């Protein structure tokens, strides 16, 4: 039997609220100016890790799929949705690692592959990003 309350709570834990989305021109340009770049298969990451404060969530993320790789908006949106879903489902190890170190991370995820990939490949790329940024092994 499925308990309706636990089902709702589980969905809330795996949500991707606005507070965890990286937005704002000054903030984004600051990350591009002073962030560290990691190149992984299919994806490039620009990250800035700073000490945590009470008003910031542990991680804020910007997901982008360049127009020069995917000319059609439906293809860009498809890859963006796959990356967002993979991030939402697999971000917990990074959250716990940053919580233990009392740090905050701002991440920019840039999809660099020129072909539409399956969800499994996007998830593998996101797991690699999380492992690199948090220092954890999958």
C-alpha positions in Angstrom: 0.0 0.0 0.0 1.3 3.4 -0.9 1.2 6.1 1.8 0.1 9.4 0.2 2.0 11.5 2.7 5.4 9.8 2.1 4.8 10.1 -1.6 4.3 13.8 -1.4 7.3 14.3 0.9 9.6 12.3 -1.4 8.6 14.4 -4.4 9.3 17.6 -2.4 12.8 16.4 -1.5 13.6 15.8 -5.2 12.2 19.0 -6.5 14.3 21.7 -8.2 13.1 25.0 -6.6 13.8 28.5 -7.9 16.2 29.1 -5.0 18.5 26.5 -6.4 18.6 28.0 -9.8 21.4 30.4 -10.6 20.0 33.6 -12.1 21.1 37.3 -12.3 23.5 38.9 -14.7 26.0 40.1 -12.1 26.1 36.7 -10.4 26.5 34.7 -13.6 29.1 37.0 -15.1 31.0 36.8 -11.8 31.1 33.0 -11.9 32.3 33.1 -15.5 35.0 35.6 -14.5 36.4 33.9 -11.4 35.1 30.3 -11.5 37.1 27.2 -12.1 36.5 25.2 -15.3 36.3 21.5 -15.5 36.0 19.7 -18.8 34.3 16.3 -18.7 32.9 14.1 -21.5 29.7 15.7 -23.0 29.7 18.6 -20.4 31.8 21.5 -19.2 31.5 22.8 -15.7 32.3 26.2 -14.3 32.2 26.2 -10.5 32.8 28.6 -7.7 32.9 27.2 -4.2 32.6 29.7 -1.3 31.9 29.4 2.5 28.2 28.9 3.2 25.9 31.5 4.6 22.5 31.2 6.1 20.6 32.8 3.2 22.1 30.7 0.4 21.1 27.1 -0.5 24.0 24.6 -0.6 24.1 24.6 -4.4 22.8 26.9 -7.2 22.9 25.6 -10.8 22.6 27.1 -14.3 22.1 24.6 -17.1 22.7 25.7 -20.6 22.7 24.0 -24.0 24.4 26.3 -26.7 22.5 27.3 -29.8 25.6 26.6 -31.9 25.4 22.9 -31.1 21.6 22.6 -31.5 20.0 24.9 -33.9 16.4 23.8 -33.2 14.9 25.0 -29.9 13.1 21.7 -29.4 16.5 19.9 -29.4 18.0 22.3 -26.9 14.9 22.1 -24.6 15.1 18.3 -24.8 18.7 18.1 -23.7 18.1 20.8 -21.0 15.2 18.8 -19.6 17.3 15.6 -19.5 20.2 17.3 -17.8 17.8 19.0 -15.3 16.1 15.7 -14.4 19.5 13.9 -14.0 20.7 16.8 -11.7 17.5 16.7 -9.7 17.7 12.9 -9.1 21.4 12.7 -8.4 22.5 15.8 -6.5 22.2 14.4 -3.0 25.9 13.3 -2.6 27.0 16.8 -3.5 24.6 18.4 -1.0 25.8 16.2 1.8 29.5 16.8 0.9 29.1 20.5 0.9 27.0 20.4 4.1 29.8 18.6 5.9 32.4 21.1 4.8 30.1 24.1 5.4 30.5 25.3 1.8 28.3 26.7 -0.9 28.8 26.0 -4.7 27.6 27.8 -7.7 27.7 25.6 -10.9 27.3 26.4 -14.6 26.7 23.2 -16.6 27.3 23.6 -20.3 26.4 20.7 -22.6 29.2 20.5 -25.2 28.2 17.4 -27.2 26.7 18.1 -30.7 24.3 15.2 -30.8 21.1 14.5 -28.8 22.0 11.9 -26.2 19.8 9.6 -24.2 18.9 10.3 -20.6 21.3 7.6 -19.5 24.3 9.4 -21.0 23.1 12.7 -19.5 22.8 11.1 -16.1 26.2 9.6 -16.4 27.7 13.0 -17.3 25.9 14.6 -14.3 27.1 11.9 -11.9 30.7 12.6 -13.2 30.2 16.3 -12.5 28.9 15.6 -9.0 31.8 13.2 -8.3 34.4 15.7 -9.5 32.9 18.7 -7.6 32.3 16.8 -4.4 35.3 14.6 -4.4 33.1 11.5 -4.1 33.4 8.3 -6.2 30.3 6.8 -7.7 
